[in-house]
Amino acid sequence: MTRIFSGIKPTGHLTLGNYLGALRRWAEVDQYRADALFSVVDLHALTVEHDPARVRRLSRQAVTLMLAAGLDPELCTVFVQSHVDEHVRLSYLLECTATDGELRRMIQFKEKGAHARAAGQSVRLSLLTYPVLMAADILAYGTDEVPVGEDQTQHVELTRDLAVRFNQRYGHTFTVPKATHPPVAARVMDLQDPTSKMGKSHESGAGIVYLLDDADVVRKKIMRAVTDSGLQVEYDREGKPGIANLLEVLAACSGGNPSELAGAYESYGALKKDTAEAVVELLRPVRERHARLASDSGHVEEVLRKGAERARGMARPRVDAAYRAIGLLPR
């Protein structure tokens, strides 16, 4: 059976982009078609300045939203990365396999490093090496497929390279995974800056629809979305990024095609109104289930305990094999 692994980093409140690009597909498709593991990758949140209490709070919220989105712990494995030591154990072996040049070429390292330096902050070593930890997240489980957004494809390519290199040097140990992408709305853009991804850690939330925003807030944000010059509603990602983003969101909510949907509208206002209502209805059951789950912390903790136990059982034999293969004495 195909095995998949994917994770969410608790660096901010989860957004519509996280839901359309990942959570919904995990719940509606991936957990049924594969042996699936879904993790809150909390160790990755430590690569930049952070508030420890906020990381803990966002980690719990992310898990609760994953369950609210429809992940069933009886069908898939839901866990927190730091609860499974094998991730860090394997990461060091892969650091011994990767090169400095490979990691410095990572686009996210360049962008986030430049942003930190511009703000007068030092760049943590973990920001450079975290793609190796991400590779360990994936390879520890014999993962076949990694559902990711387009911005993470480079990291999956690095994971593939490290798996191949380790196998060639030390004997076949790891499955070489591939990245997979949902067909529409894999990269939802900021409503106020449709050339930038809708990120959960942006300082201003004006262009971001958060999963826990109430209905009126969602409507207000979408009705205030930046549009483009001209009056014609057409799907043109390059020429009309604002309208294209709204059409992609509406298509993802309704199951339609962005180009075909464009022909049904004669004004930007009508498109915004329909998109807002579609998003409100899409998120309503998620918010309701989240409220119920958040009131039962014992259930969430039990899901995480069982998930970590199951994940350790899958990861440990492969990581132990990697330790033997690279030349370390067995315990």
Backbone torsions as a table, in degrees:
resi	resn	phi	psi	omega
1	MET	NA	137.7	178.8
2	THR	-59.6	136.0	176.1
3	ARG	-111.1	134.4	178.2
4	ILE	-125.1	150.9	175.8
5	PHE	-136.7	136.8	171.2
6	SER	-152.2	158.5	-176.8
7	GLY	-143.8	163.9	177.1
8	ILE	-126.4	132.7	-178.7
9	LYS	-90.5	128.1	-176.5
10	PRO	-84.4	64.1	179.5
11	THR	-104.3	-0.5	179.1
12	GLY	-175.6	173.7	178.5
13	HIS	-69.2	138.1	-176.8
14	LEU	-66.8	147.9	-170.4
15	THR	-119.2	173.4	173.2
16	LEU	-56.2	-37.2	177.9
17	GLY	-61.8	-41.8	176.7
18	ASN	-62.4	-37.9	-177.9
19	TYR	-71.4	-51.3	-177.4
20	LEU	-70.9	-33.3	-177.2
21	GLY	-85.0	-18.6	-174.6
22	ALA	-143.8	-64.6	-168.4
23	LEU	-56.0	-44.1	-176.5
24	ARG	-65.6	-40.8	178.7
25	ARG	-66.2	-38.9	176.9
26	TRP	-57.1	-46.0	-174.2
27	ALA	-75.3	-39.2	-173.7
28	GLU	-88.7	-25.0	-173.1
29	VAL	-124.1	-60.5	-165.7
30	ASP	-64.6	-40.6	-177.1
31	GLN	-68.9	-17.2	179.3
32	TYR	-93.1	-30.2	-172.8
33	ARG	-95.5	-8.7	-172.6
34	ALA	-148.2	167.9	168.9
35	ASP	-81.2	99.7	-166.0
36	ALA	-109.8	138.5	173.3
37	LEU	-121.4	131.1	179.1
38	PHE	-128.4	126.0	-171.6
39	SER	-127.9	145.5	165.0
40	VAL	-87.9	110.1	-171.5
41	VAL	-89.4	76.2	-172.5
42	ASP	-69.3	-27.9	178.7
43	LEU	-62.9	-30.7	179.0
44	HIS	-68.5	-20.5	179.8
45	ALA	-75.2	-8.9	-176.1
46	LEU	-91.7	2.2	-176.0
47	THR	-77.3	-11.7	179.6
48	VAL	-131.6	171.4	176.6
49	GLU	-54.9	134.7	-176.4
50	HIS	-154.1	159.7	174.4
51	ASP	-99.5	117.1	-176.5
52	PRO	-53.7	-42.3	-179.3
53	ALA	-64.3	-36.8	-179.8
54	ARG	-68.4	-39.2	177.7
55	VAL	-60.6	-44.4	178.6
56	ARG	-62.6	-43.5	-178.3
57	ARG	-64.9	-44.5	-179.3
58	LEU	-69.8	-30.9	177.6
59	SER	-64.4	-46.4	179.0
60	ARG	-64.9	-41.5	179.1
61	GLN	-62.5	-40.8	-179.7
62	ALA	-62.9	-44.8	177.8
63	VAL	-59.7	-44.9	-178.3
64	THR	-63.1	-39.6	178.3
65	LEU	-70.1	-34.2	175.7
66	MET	-61.0	-42.8	177.7
67	LEU	-69.4	-39.2	179.0
68	ALA	-64.9	-30.3	179.1
69	ALA	-72.9	-14.0	175.3
70	GLY	122.1	4.2	176.8
71	LEU	-68.0	132.0	-176.9
72	ASP	-109.6	112.7	-178.7
73	PRO	-60.3	-14.5	175.1
74	GLU	-80.8	-19.3	-178.9
75	LEU	-103.2	-28.7	-175.6
76	CYS	-138.8	172.4	-179.7
77	THR	-105.0	118.6	179.7
78	VAL	-113.9	123.5	-175.6
79	PHE	-156.5	170.3	176.4
80	VAL	-103.2	132.5	-174.2
81	GLN	-53.3	-46.8	-174.8
82	SER	-68.3	-10.7	177.8
83	HIS	-81.9	-6.5	-177.8
84	VAL	-122.6	103.2	-172.9
85	ASP	-62.7	-22.7	-176.2
86	GLU	-60.2	-25.8	178.5
87	HIS	-61.3	-47.2	-178.6
88	VAL	-73.8	-37.8	177.7
89	ARG	-57.7	-45.8	-178.0
90	LEU	-74.4	-30.7	-177.4
91	SER	-57.9	-40.7	-179.1
92	TYR	-65.0	-40.3	177.8
93	LEU	-61.4	-38.1	-179.5
94	LEU	-74.4	-28.9	172.0
95	GLU	-63.3	-32.0	177.3
96	CYS	-77.3	-4.9	179.4
97	THR	-107.5	-30.4	-179.4
98	ALA	-80.5	167.7	176.8
99	THR	-118.6	156.7	178.7
100	ASP	-58.3	-42.2	-178.5
101	GLY	-62.4	-40.3	179.1
102	GLU	-59.5	-44.5	-175.5
103	LEU	-73.3	-35.2	179.2
104	ARG	-71.3	-16.4	176.7
105	ARG	-84.2	-8.0	-179.3
106	MET	-64.0	127.3	-175.1
107	ILE	-60.6	-42.6	-177.7
108	GLN	-64.7	-34.8	176.9
109	PHE	-64.4	-43.7	179.1
110	LYS	-61.1	-46.7	-176.0
111	GLU	-69.0	-49.7	-177.7
112	LYS	-70.0	-34.8	176.8
113	GLY	-64.3	-43.2	178.4
114	ALA	-63.9	-39.8	179.3
115	HIS	-64.3	-42.7	179.6
116	ALA	-64.4	-44.1	-179.4
117	ARG	-65.4	-38.0	178.7
118	ALA	-63.9	-29.4	179.1
119	ALA	-88.1	5.2	179.3
120	GLY	77.0	20.2	-178.9
121	GLN	-102.9	153.7	174.0
122	SER	-78.5	156.0	179.8
123	VAL	-100.4	120.1	-178.2
124	ARG	-70.5	143.6	177.9
125	LEU	-57.9	-34.2	-178.4
126	SER	-63.5	-24.7	176.6
127	LEU	-66.3	-33.5	177.3
128	LEU	-74.7	-39.3	-171.3
129	THR	-94.6	-7.2	-173.8
130	TYR	-63.5	-25.9	173.9
131	PRO	-61.0	-25.7	176.7
132	VAL	-72.7	-39.2	174.9
133	LEU	-63.8	-38.4	176.3
134	MET	-62.3	-39.7	176.9
135	ALA	-62.1	-40.0	177.7
136	ALA	-64.4	-39.4	176.6
137	ASP	-53.1	-42.4	-174.0
138	ILE	-80.1	-48.6	-171.6
139	LEU	-73.6	-24.2	-178.4
140	ALA	-60.9	-22.6	-172.6
141	TYR	-108.8	8.4	-177.4
142	GLY	63.5	38.2	-174.7
143	THR	-65.9	135.0	175.2
144	ASP	-93.5	-41.2	-175.9
145	GLU	-131.9	144.0	178.7
146	VAL	-125.2	102.5	177.2
147	PRO	-72.6	114.9	-176.5
148	VAL	-139.9	162.2	169.9
149	GLY	-75.4	165.9	-176.5
150	GLU	-59.9	-31.1	-176.8
151	ASP	-70.5	-13.3	179.8
152	GLN	-102.9	-0.3	-177.1
153	THR	-59.5	-39.4	-179.5
154	GLN	-60.7	-36.1	179.5
155	HIS	-69.9	-35.2	177.0
156	VAL	-68.8	-35.9	176.2
157	GLU	-63.1	-39.6	175.5
158	LEU	-62.6	-41.9	178.4
159	THR	-58.2	-44.2	178.1
160	ARG	-60.6	-45.6	-179.3
161	ASP	-61.5	-41.9	-179.3
162	LEU	-68.1	-38.3	178.3
163	ALA	-63.1	-46.5	-179.8
164	VAL	-62.5	-44.9	-177.4
165	ARG	-64.7	-44.4	179.1
166	PHE	-62.2	-44.3	-179.7
167	ASN	-62.0	-40.1	-178.8
168	GLN	-68.9	-37.4	-176.7
169	ARG	-79.7	-39.3	-167.2
170	TYR	-122.0	3.0	-178.2
171	GLY	102.9	152.2	-174.7
172	HIS	-61.8	118.8	-177.7
173	THR	-129.1	-38.8	-171.1
174	PHE	-115.8	144.7	167.5
175	THR	-74.0	139.1	178.3
176	VAL	-91.6	110.8	-173.2
177	PRO	-84.4	170.2	173.3
178	LYS	-130.6	151.5	176.7
179	ALA	-83.6	143.0	173.8
180	THR	-126.5	150.5	-176.8
181	HIS	-130.8	137.5	173.9
182	PRO	-65.0	154.2	-171.2
183	PRO	-73.0	-22.7	-178.2
184	VAL	-146.4	148.4	177.4
185	ALA	61.0	29.8	176.7
186	ALA	-69.5	-20.9	-177.8
187	ARG	-136.0	81.4	179.1
188	VAL	-73.4	134.4	-174.2
189	MET	-98.5	159.5	178.6
190	ASP	-62.7	134.6	-177.2
191	LEU	-68.0	-24.1	178.5
192	GLN	-96.9	-13.7	177.3
193	ASP	-144.7	81.6	-173.2
194	PRO	-68.9	5.6	172.6
195	THR	-97.6	-2.3	-179.8
196	SER	-119.6	146.5	179.5
197	LYS	-64.0	144.9	174.2
198	MET	-72.6	95.0	-175.6
199	GLY	-98.2	144.9	-176.2
200	LYS	-78.3	-10.7	-177.3
201	SER	-109.0	12.8	177.2
202	HIS	-64.0	144.5	-178.5
203	GLU	-65.8	-42.3	178.6
204	SER	-96.8	130.9	-179.1
205	GLY	-97.8	11.9	-174.6
206	ALA	-62.6	-32.6	-178.0
207	GLY	-102.0	11.2	-174.7
208	ILE	-117.0	127.9	172.6
209	VAL	-94.9	113.2	177.8
210	TYR	-87.5	147.8	-176.6
211	LEU	-61.7	-26.1	-178.4
212	LEU	-100.3	8.0	171.6
213	ASP	-62.9	140.3	176.7
214	ASP	-76.0	168.6	-171.2
215	ALA	-58.5	-41.5	-178.4
216	ASP	-65.7	-37.4	178.3
217	VAL	-65.8	-41.8	178.1
218	VAL	-59.7	-48.4	-179.9
219	ARG	-59.2	-44.9	-177.3
220	LYS	-62.5	-43.6	-178.9
221	LYS	-64.0	-42.3	-177.9
222	ILE	-73.3	-38.1	178.4
223	MET	-66.3	-23.3	178.1
224	ARG	-96.2	9.3	-178.9
225	ALA	-61.1	141.8	177.0
226	VAL	-67.5	133.0	175.9
227	THR	-114.6	-162.8	-172.0
228	ASP	-122.1	169.7	177.4
229	SER	-66.5	158.5	-178.0
230	GLY	89.1	176.1	-176.6
231	LEU	-119.7	-17.4	-174.3
232	GLN	-78.6	132.6	175.8
233	VAL	-85.4	111.2	179.2
234	GLU	-144.7	152.0	-178.3
235	TYR	-90.9	102.0	-177.8
236	ASP	-142.7	94.4	-174.3
237	ARG	-58.7	-37.1	-178.3
238	GLU	-81.5	-47.9	-175.1
239	GLY	-80.5	-32.0	-178.8
240	LYS	-134.6	70.7	-175.2
241	PRO	-63.5	-33.6	-179.7
242	GLY	-65.7	-48.2	178.9
243	ILE	-67.5	-39.3	179.6
244	ALA	-61.2	-39.8	179.6
245	ASN	-63.8	-45.4	178.2
246	LEU	-61.5	-41.4	179.6
247	LEU	-65.6	-37.5	179.0
248	GLU	-68.2	-40.3	177.8
249	VAL	-63.8	-45.9	179.4
250	LEU	-62.1	-42.0	179.1
251	ALA	-62.9	-41.2	-179.9
252	ALA	-66.6	-34.7	179.4
253	CYS	-74.2	-35.7	-171.6
254	SER	-102.3	-11.3	-177.2
255	GLY	81.1	15.9	-178.9
256	GLY	-92.9	-169.9	179.1
257	ASN	-113.7	128.8	-175.7
258	PRO	-55.3	-43.3	-178.6
259	SER	-65.4	-41.6	179.9
260	GLU	-70.1	-37.9	179.1
261	LEU	-63.7	-33.8	-178.5
262	ALA	-57.3	-36.1	-177.7
263	GLY	-69.0	-12.2	-178.8
264	ALA	-89.6	-2.4	-175.0
265	TYR	-121.4	139.0	177.9
266	GLU	-109.1	-6.1	179.8
267	SER	-146.4	153.2	176.9
268	TYR	-65.0	-37.7	-178.0
269	GLY	-60.7	-42.4	179.4
270	ALA	-65.6	-39.0	177.6
271	LEU	-63.7	-44.3	179.8
272	LYS	-61.5	-43.8	-177.8
273	LYS	-61.7	-46.7	-179.7
274	ASP	-66.5	-37.7	178.7
275	THR	-64.8	-42.0	179.9
276	ALA	-61.2	-46.2	-178.8
277	GLU	-66.7	-36.4	178.8
278	ALA	-64.5	-40.3	179.8
279	VAL	-69.5	-42.5	178.4
280	VAL	-56.9	-46.7	-178.4
281	GLU	-70.3	-33.2	178.3
282	LEU	-64.8	-41.6	-174.0
283	LEU	-88.4	-14.7	-176.0
284	ARG	-54.7	-51.2	-178.9
285	PRO	-66.3	-30.0	178.2
286	VAL	-65.8	-45.2	179.5
287	ARG	-63.9	-39.5	-179.4
288	GLU	-66.6	-44.2	178.8
289	ARG	-66.8	-36.4	178.5
290	HIS	-60.8	-43.0	-180.0
291	ALA	-59.6	-41.5	179.5
292	ARG	-67.0	-44.4	-178.2
293	LEU	-67.6	-38.4	-178.3
294	ALA	-64.5	-23.2	179.7
295	SER	-85.3	-3.5	-179.3
296	ASP	-126.3	72.2	-175.3
297	SER	-63.1	-29.6	179.4
298	GLY	-62.2	-37.4	179.0
299	HIS	-66.0	-44.1	-179.7
300	VAL	-63.6	-42.9	179.0
301	GLU	-62.2	-38.0	178.9
302	GLU	-67.7	-39.2	175.8
303	VAL	-59.2	-44.1	-178.4
304	LEU	-68.9	-38.6	178.9
305	ARG	-62.4	-48.8	-179.9
306	LYS	-67.3	-37.2	179.9
307	GLY	-64.5	-42.9	179.6
308	ALA	-66.2	-39.0	178.7
309	GLU	-62.6	-43.5	179.1
310	ARG	-66.9	-42.0	-179.8
311	ALA	-63.8	-42.5	178.1
312	ARG	-60.5	-40.2	179.7
313	GLY	-63.0	-32.1	178.6
314	MET	-80.9	-36.6	-172.7
315	ALA	-83.5	-36.7	-169.9
316	ARG	-59.2	-46.4	-179.4
317	PRO	-59.2	-38.8	-178.5
318	ARG	-72.1	-39.9	178.8
319	VAL	-68.7	-39.5	175.2
320	ASP	-60.6	-39.5	178.4
321	ALA	-64.5	-38.3	178.4
322	ALA	-65.5	-38.6	177.2
323	TYR	-61.9	-43.6	178.3
324	ARG	-65.5	-42.8	-176.1
325	ALA	-63.1	-36.1	-176.0
326	ILE	-82.1	-9.5	172.9
327	GLY	116.2	12.0	-179.0
328	LEU	-92.8	147.0	179.4
329	LEU	-70.0	141.5	178.0
330	PRO	-69.0	152.3	178.1
331	ARG	-78.0	NA	NA
